[in-house]
Structures are given as C-alpha cells and as structure tokens.
Amino acid sequence: MINTLNIGSKISTLRKKKRWSQGDLAKQSGVFREMIGNYERNANTPSIEVLINLAKVFNVSVDYIIGEGELAALDKELLKRIEDIEKLDEATKQHLFFLIDNIIQNYKTKKAFNK
C-alpha cells in the first residue's frame, strides 16, 4: 500500500534537491546504494526505521516523505517558524501577519504583471 504513495518519487526529488547521487544519499543514510535505487523506483518500500532516518537526513518529516497528513507539504524549517510564531503575543503576531500579507500580495502582483 505504501508504494501507492509514490515514496520513491519524493526520495528522488529530495535527493536531487540536495544535488546528491544515490551513493551520496546511501552514505548519509547508512543504506546501500542499491536500496536507494530500489526505493526511488518503488521496487522496495523503506522500513519505518529507514523512513525515519531519511527524514532526518533530509530534515523533513516522515509525513513529508510519504505525502500524507495535513502538514505533509511543509518542511521542518517552515514548521519550526510556525511553532515560533504560535508563541508570540497577539499584537506581535498581527504585525507579522500584516508584513507577510503585504509581501505575498507584492509577489502575486509582480507575478501577474510578468505573464
């Protein structure tokens, strides 16, 4: 069942984003290079232990690798920032949201005019 989640594609994408070869990822994760290839082709499904290790190596959540869960599309850096924002007082949060909203609106406007 896990193979239908296309874990292999996510592992491949994360590996390429770091500009690592399969051998590089094998060294980082302690998994044989051949197994990395099998995972990426969805010929084998990583064990829970391997998924946890890969998540640590890529600095993402296991949910992110398997593509499940409400926050699956968010990496750990973004999640950490969200957690930090949650700890702010309400006035500071509102100020931050105002700034973020303006930056996003500016980005969307630039993107719209560059089409």
C-alpha positions in Angstrom: 0.0 0.0 0.0 2.8 2.5 0.8 4.1 2.2 -2.7 0.9 3.8 -4.0 2.0 7.0 -2.1 5.0 7.3 -4.5 7.6 7.5 -1.8 10.3 6.8 -4.4 9.5 10.0 -6.3 9.7 12.0 -3.1 13.0 10.5 -2.1 14.4 11.1 -5.6 13.2 14.7 -5.6 14.7 15.4 -2.1 18.0 13.8 -3.1 18.2 15.8 -6.3 17.4 19.0 -4.5 20.5 18.4 -2.4 22.4 17.5 -5.6 23.3 14.1 -4.1 23.9 11.0 -6.1 22.3 7.8 -4.9 25.7 6.9 -3.5 25.8 10.2 -1.6 22.4 9.5 0.0 23.5 5.9 0.8 26.5 7.3 2.7 24.4 9.9 4.5 21.6 7.5 5.5 23.6 4.2 6.1 21.5 2.4 3.4 23.1 0.5 0.5 23.1 2.5 -2.8 21.2 -0.4 -4.5 18.4 0.0 -1.9 18.2 3.7 -2.6 17.7 2.9 -6.3 15.0 0.3 -5.4 13.2 2.9 -3.2 13.3 5.5 -5.9 11.9 3.1 -8.5 9.3 1.9 -5.9 10.6 -1.6 -6.3 11.0 -1.8 -2.5 9.3 0.1 0.3 11.6 1.6 3.0 11.0 0.3 6.5 9.8 2.7 9.2 13.3 2.9 10.6 14.7 3.8 7.1 11.9 6.4 6.6 12.7 8.0 9.9 16.4 8.0 9.1 15.8 9.5 5.6 13.5 12.2 7.1 16.4 13.1 9.5 18.9 13.2 6.6 16.7 15.4 4.5 15.5 17.5 7.5 11.8 16.8 6.7 9.1 14.9 8.5 8.1 11.3 7.7 4.7 12.7 6.7 6.5 14.8 4.1 8.2 11.8 2.6 5.1 9.7 2.4 3.0 12.6 1.3 0.3 12.1 4.0 -1.0 14.3 6.7 -2.2 17.8 7.0 1.3 19.3 7.1 2.9 16.9 4.7 3.9 19.6 2.2 5.8 21.6 4.9 9.5 21.1 5.6 10.9 21.3 9.2 12.2 24.8 8.8 8.8 26.1 7.9 7.1 24.1 10.7 9.7 25.5 13.2 8.8 29.0 12.2 5.1 28.3 12.6 5.8 26.9 16.1 7.8 30.1 16.9 5.0 32.3 15.6 2.5 30.5 17.8 4.5 31.5 20.9 4.3 35.3 20.1 1.9 37.6 21.8 -1.2 38.6 19.8 -0.1 42.1 18.8 3.3 40.8 17.5 1.5 38.1 15.5 -0.8 40.6 13.9 2.1 42.8 13.0 3.9 39.8 11.5 0.8 38.7 9.6 0.4 42.2 8.2 4.0 42.1 6.9 3.7 38.6 5.5 0.4 39.5 3.7 2.0 42.6 2.1 5.0 40.6 0.9 2.7 37.9 -0.6 0.5 40.5 -2.2 3.5 42.2 -3.7 4.8 38.8 -5.0 1.4 38.0 -6.6 1.2 41.4 -8.2 4.7 41.1 -9.7 3.9 37.6 -11.0 0.7 38.8 -12.6 2.4 41.6 -14.5 5.3 39.3 -15.6 3.0 37.0 -17.5 
